[in-house]
Amino acid sequence: MRYLWMYSLLMTILVSVWLLPSQEIHVSKLESQPSFQITVTGAVVFPKTLTFYEPITYEEIINYVGGFNHSDVNYTPPSYVFTQSQVLHIPVPIQNTELTENILKVNINTASFQQLLSIPYMTETRAAELIIYRREHGFFDSIEGLIHVKYIGTATIENLRPFITTT
C-alpha cells in the first residue's frame, strides 16, 4: 500500500512536469509614448503647463486648470482635440468701464459682513476671513494687503479691485 501511494505520487509529478507548459517569462519593452505639453494662461483659475501622453479635449484641459475665473468667459479654441505642444491663452473679458465707474465702491475697512457679501466675487468664506483678519491685524492700508487674507489670492484681488476701496 505504501509503495502504491509513492508510485502514484511519482507518476503524478512526472505527468505534471511533462504535460504542463514551460514557464518562460517574456519581458517586452514598452515603447515610450511621445508626450506633449499644453500651457494654459489667461482667465483660468490655475494657469499652468500640463504634460499629456494621449490626445485631450478642450473641456478636459479647462477642468484640469480649475475652470474659468470669470463667469462671462466664452472662449472656444481653434481645435477641440489637442495632440501636440502649444500655448492656450484664454482672453480675459474686457470690462465695460462705464459700468465700473458708476459702481459705488465698498470700503473693506468698515464694511459689515452683509455689505461684503454684496461685492461681486466675494464669497461668505472670504468675507468672514476678511473680517477676522481685520479684527486681528487692523485696517488695510491698500487693496494689495488682502493677499494676506486666507482664501484671497491675486486673481481674486484683481476681480475685487473695481468694487472695493480702503478709504
Stockholm file with secondary structure:
# STOCKHOLM 1.0

chainA/1-167         MRYLWMYSLLMTILVSVWLLPSQEIHVSKLESQPSFQITVTGAVVFPKTLTFYEPITYEEIINYVGGFNHSDVNYTPPSYVFTQSQVLHIPVPIQNTELTENILKVNINTASFQQLLSIPYMTETRAAELIIYRREHGFFDSIEGLIHVKYIGTATIENLRPFITTT
#=GR chainA/1-167 SS CHHHHHHHHHHHHHHHHHHSCCCCCCCCCCCCCCCEEEEEEESBSSCEEEEESSCEEHHHHHHHTTSBSSTTCCCCCSCSEECSCEEEEECCCCCCHHHHHSSCCEETTTCCHHHHHTSTTCCHHHHHHHHHHHHHHCCCSSGGGGGGSTTCCHHHHHHHGGGEECC
#=GC SS_cons         CHHHHHHHHHHHHHHHHHHSCCCCCCCCCCCCCCCEEEEEEESBSSCEEEEESSCEEHHHHHHHTTSBSSTTCCCCCSCSEECSCEEEEECCCCCCHHHHHSSCCEETTTCCHHHHHTSTTCCHHHHHHHHHHHHHHCCCSSGGGGGGSTTCCHHHHHHHGGGEECC
//
